[in-house]
Amino acid sequence: MSVLVVGAVNRDLVIRVPRIAAPGETVIAGGSGGGAGGKGGNQAVAVARLGGRCALVARVGADFDPATLPGVDAARVRRDATEPTGLAVVLVDDAGENAITVVPGANARLTPADIGPLDGPGVVLASLEVPLEAVAEAARRARAAGRVFVLNPAPARALPAGLLALVDVLVPNQHELAGLGPPAALLDAGVGAVVVTMGGAGCRIHRRTGTLDVPGYRVAALDTTGAGDAFCGALAWALDAGRPLDDAVRLAAAAGALATRAVGARAALPTAAEIAALMSQSCATAPPAGHPAERSATLEA
């Protein structure tokens, strides 16, 4: 069993601001830093941090450092001769919320041919920071190989009916869902299940048989960047391990919450032991009293 992630690899420039600027407004930053990012890279490292076998399909530039993918099989990460590695500028405010602008770079040159063969059981996890043609090819190959196909439709865009029919689990946040249509319509289009992440409220599983609400976990959140990637990576890892969807979503919710404990997309990606410890506590457990970021962790990122 293994997880194959198809998605973007970026260099992140993280800028701390007191608040996200309004249009036309200038805000003085409190500091900046860098790190590795991209939804594909983040999700793959999340799986590896949990102890899962994970390979990544991606395109990077000559400036890529393979050390930024610890524990990930990077044999299908191709270096592009014409474009640099993608760049994400991440603004993080004092409440831990973020706004992200991405320059795709080499990510935009990922092709269907880059997906390569798939064999054996497992999970394929994809997101939309790479060309839709490559994602659709990953979905087709996953279905042919009998693998579970999980799609994180971020950033949001319209999805063709042919792709939706190949999705076993669709994982949008509330903003992305608004652009895709109601869960009932997505299920009618052939999606197996729709898991909607809802910030501090947790998430909701939509299936043809009904819905199930999964509450969120309260932590001392510093930065929500990458929380959604931690959620998706943990979900893929749990499904690959044979967990039922309901259990996998509960585990993923804990992973997403824990990922908000530090600044940066990967700084607080949790281990399996950390997730187990959080899940053993009540979902309503409050963070330390007086913590400056005392709030429910969001999974919107």
N, C-alpha and C positions, 0 to 999 in steps of 0.2 A: 504494500500500500504506500502511496506517496501523494504529494500535492504538487501540481504544476501551476505556477503563477505566470500570467501573461499581463504585462503592464509596464508602466514607465519607471525609469530611474532618473532622478534629478539630483542636482546640488541645491541645498536649501540655504537661503540667506534669511535668517530670522531676526526681526527687528522688534524690540519691545517698545510699546507706545502706551501712554495713559489711556487713550481711547482711539478707536478707528476713526480716521478723519472723514468728515462729510465732504461732498463734492466742492472743490474750490478752497478747502480749508487746509492750512499747514499745521501739523502737530510735531512738536519736538520729541524725538525718540529718547528713550532712556538707556539704550544700548543695543548692540547687535552681536550676532554670532553666526556660525555656519555649521553645516552638517550634511549628512546624506539623507535623501528623501526620495520622493516619487512613490505613487501608490503601489506600483508593482514591487519595487524594492522594499518598501515598508512592510507590505503584506508577506513577502517571502521571508524576511528576517523575523517577523512575528511568528511564523510557523516554525522556523528553525529554533527560535528562543524557547519554544514549548517542547522541543525535542523531536519534532517531526522531520521526516525526509522531505525535502523541498527543492525543486528546480525552478529556475526563473528564465522566461523568454523575454528578452528586451534588446533594445539598441542603445548604445552609448557612444560617446566620442573618445578621442585619443586621450582625453584628460581623465578618464574613468579610473578609479582606484578599486580593484577587486577586494581589497581588505574591508570595504564598506558593506560587504555582504557576508558576514560571518556565518558559517554553517550552511550556506546555500550553495547548491550545485549551479555554478555559473557557466557551464559548458555551452549553453544556448544564448548567452549574452554576447551579442555581436558588436564589434567596434565599427563605427561608421567612419568612412574616410573623409566625408564632406561636412559633417555637422558636429558640434560639440555636445556633450551631455546636457540634458535639459536643465533648466534653472527655474527654481520656484522662489519667489519673494513672499515671505510669510510675515504678516503683521500680527502681533499678539498683544492684546490689551490687558489692563490690570485685572480684569475679571476672568482672564484666561480664554476669552473668545478670540477668533482669528479671522483674517481675511487673506486670501492667497491668490497671487497672480503667477501664472506659469508660462515660461518660454519653452516650447516643446523641444527644440533642438533635434537630436537624433531620434527621440521618441516618435516623431512624425514619420520616420522612414521605416518603421517596423512593417514587414510584409507578411502575407499569408504563408509564403514559403519559409519564413523564419520559425514557424510553429513546430515543424518537424513531426516525426511519427510519434504516436502514443500507443502504449500497450499496457495490458494489465489493468487491474482495478485501481481506483484512487479518485481524486478530486482535481478538477481544473477550476482555478479562480482567476477571473479577469476583471479589468476595470477599463474606463474609457478615456484615459489620457494617451492612448495610442490609436492608430487608425481602426475604424470600425471593421474594415475588411479582414484585418488580422484577428480581431475578436470573434467575428463570425466563423472564420476558419477553425479557431480553437474550439468553438462550440460544436461544429460539425465533427471534428475529430474526437472530441470527448464523447459525443453520442455514439459514434461508430465503435469506440473502444469500450463502451459500457461504463464510462466514468460519470460521476456527478459533476454537473457544470453549474458553478456559482458565479453570478454576475453582479458586480457592484457598479451601478450605472452612474458613475461620477468621473468627470463632471457631466451634468445632465445633458442629454440630447435625445432626439426622437430615435426610437428603435424600430427597425423593420419587423413585420410580423413573422418573417421566416426565422429571425434570430430569437424572438420571444418564445417561439414554439420549442426551442432547444434548451431553454433555461430551466434548470431544476429548482434553483433557489435564487430569487432576485432580492438584492439587499439595497434599497434606496433609503435616503433619509427623507424627511418630510418635504423639503424643498425639491428634491429630485422627483419624488412621487408626483408632485403637482404638475410637472411637465410630462409625465408618462401616462397619466390617467388613473382612474380609480382602480383599486386592487381587483375588484370583480372583473373589470374589463381585461386586466392583465392575465388573470386566471383563465378567462374565456379564450384568450389568445394562445394559451398552451403553457404558460408558466406553471411550474409545479407548486411553488409556494412563494409568497411575497413577505419578506421580513422588513418591516418599516422601523428604522431607528428614530426615536422621538426625544432625544436629549435626555434631560434628567428624569423624564417620565418612563424611561426604559425603551421597550420596543413592542411591536405587535406583529404576531404571525397571522397571516391570512392564508387560508386554504379553502378548497371547495366545500369542505365539511364544516367550516366555521372559523372563528378567530380566537386567538389566545393572547392575552396581555402578559408580558414579562416585565416585572418592575426593574428599575435601575438600582445601582449600588451607589451609596454615598461615600465619596472620598474627598480629600483635600486637593482640589484640582488647581493646578497652576497653568496648564496649557492644553487646550483640546486638540492641537494639531496632531494628526495621526491616530486619534482615538478610533475613528471609523475604520482605518486600516488594521488596527489591532483587533477590532471586532471581527472583521472579515477573515483575517488570518486565523484567528482562533476558531471561528466557525468552520472554516475549511479543514483545519486540523482535527476538530472534534468529529466532523462528518467522516473524514478519512479513517478515523479510529472506530467507526461503526456506531457512534452514538445516535440515538433518535434526534430528529430535528429540534424538538422542544428542549431537550437537555443540551444540545449543542448551542442553541441560542442563549440559554441561561449562562453557560460558560463564556460565550462570546461577550455578553453584556458585562460580565466581571472583568474580562480582559480589556474592553474598551474603557471602563472606568479607571482601572489601574494605570493605563497608558497616559492619563492626564496628570500624573504626579510630578512631572519634570518638564522643563522647556525643551522642545524639539520633538520631532516625529518618532524618534526611536529611543530616546533617552530612558523612558520608563516602560518599554515593552515588557510585559510580565513573563515570569516563568510559570510552569504548571503548578509548582508548589505555592506560589503567591496567589494564583487564581483559586486553588483549593482552599487556602486560608480565608480569603475574602468570602467565598461562597458558604463557608461554614458559619459566617456571621449573619445577622439579620440584614435584609436589604435596606432597612430603615435606620441602620446604625449611623449616627452622625459623625462627622470628622472632628478632630480635636477642637475643643471650645476656643473661640477667639481666633481661629486660623483666618488669615486675611482672604483666603479663597474658599471659605466655607460655603459649599454649594453642591448640588448633585452634579456628578460628572456628566458631560454631554457626549453623545455619540454622533453629533452632527458633522464633525470634521471629516 
